[in-house]
Amino acid sequence: MQWIVLTCLLSWAAAGVAILLGIRDVQKISYMIFGAFYMLLTALCALLLQKIHKEKPFGNLRISFRLNRWFLIVQATVGVKTISANEKNHCRLLQSARSKTCERARTRNVSCEIC
């Protein structure tokens, strides 16, 4: 209950300050900076309350960064996805750079090294 009250109070106060400062134009950098700060308010409120109640920050989340099989699976998956995405983009770039060559190969019914 304390967290909800604190978060609402700080969020409304921050929004009021932003309105008073004239931060309304979405295209300006000040709006983005305020938005990033505003999104962090809930986490900051949680950390503040944990400090007040002398709890260990992030202690209840039970998150560990130990090396285990799930960590390795995620790293391998991200690596494979990154490599395959780079290969696809590389092929697209080659196709756009050599589109005339590919069109010639298609009209002659000859296979192209790119296609």
C-alpha positions in Angstrom: 0.0 0.0 0.0 2.9 2.4 0.8 4.4 1.8 -2.6 1.2 2.6 -4.5 0.7 5.8 -2.5 4.3 6.9 -2.9 4.3 6.1 -6.6 1.1 7.9 -7.3 2.2 11.0 -5.3 5.5 11.2 -7.0 4.1 10.5 -10.5 1.5 13.2 -10.2 4.0 15.7 -8.7 6.4 15.0 -11.6 3.6 15.4 -14.2 2.6 18.7 -12.6 6.2 20.0 -12.6 6.5 19.0 -16.3 3.3 20.8 -17.1 4.5 23.9 -15.2 7.8 23.8 -17.1 6.0 23.6 -20.4 7.2 20.2 -21.4 4.4 19.3 -23.9 5.9 19.0 -27.3 6.5 15.4 -28.1 9.3 16.1 -30.6 11.6 17.8 -28.2 14.4 16.1 -26.3 13.1 17.4 -23.0 10.0 15.3 -23.4 12.1 12.2 -24.0 14.3 12.9 -21.0 11.2 13.5 -18.8 9.6 10.3 -20.2 12.6 8.2 -19.3 12.7 9.6 -15.8 9.0 9.1 -15.4 9.3 5.4 -16.3 11.9 4.9 -13.6 9.8 6.5 -10.9 8.2 3.2 -9.9 11.5 1.4 -9.5 12.9 4.4 -7.6 9.9 4.3 -5.2 10.5 0.5 -4.6 14.1 1.0 -3.9 13.4 3.9 -1.5 10.9 1.9 0.4 13.3 -1.0 0.7 15.9 1.3 2.1 13.4 2.8 4.6 12.4 -0.7 5.8 16.1 -1.9 5.8 15.5 -4.6 3.3 18.1 -5.9 0.8 17.4 -4.3 -2.6 16.3 -6.8 -5.2 16.4 -9.5 -2.5 12.9 -10.7 -3.1 13.3 -11.2 -6.8 15.5 -14.3 -6.5 17.4 -13.3 -9.6 20.9 -14.7 -10.0 23.4 -14.2 -12.8 25.2 -17.5 -12.2 26.3 -19.5 -15.2 23.8 -22.2 -15.8 22.2 -24.1 -18.7 19.5 -21.5 -19.3 22.0 -18.7 -19.4 23.9 -20.6 -22.1 20.8 -21.5 -24.1 19.8 -17.8 -24.2 23.2 -16.7 -25.2 23.4 -19.3 -28.0 19.9 -18.3 -29.2 20.8 -14.6 -29.3 24.0 -15.4 -31.1 22.4 -17.5 -33.7 19.6 -14.9 -34.3 22.2 -12.1 -34.6 24.3 -14.0 -37.1 21.3 -15.1 -39.2 19.9 -11.5 -39.2 23.2 -10.1 -40.3 23.4 -12.7 -43.2 19.9 -11.8 -44.3 20.7 -8.1 -44.3 24.0 -8.7 -46.1 22.1 -10.5 -48.8 19.6 -7.8 -49.1 22.3 -5.2 -49.4 24.0 -7.2 -52.1 20.7 -7.6 -54.0 20.0 -3.9 -53.9 23.6 -3.1 -55.0 23.5 -5.6 -57.9 19.8 -5.5 -58.8 20.7 -5.1 -62.5 22.8 -8.2 -62.4 20.1 -10.2 -60.8 17.5 -8.9 -63.3 19.8 -10.0 -66.1 20.2 -13.4 -64.6 16.5 -13.8 -64.2 15.7 -12.8 -67.8 18.3 -15.3 -69.0 17.1 -18.0 -66.6 20.6 -18.3 -65.2 21.2 -18.6 -61.5 23.0 -15.7 -59.9 25.4 -16.0 -56.9 23.2 -13.5 -55.0 19.8 -15.0 -55.8 
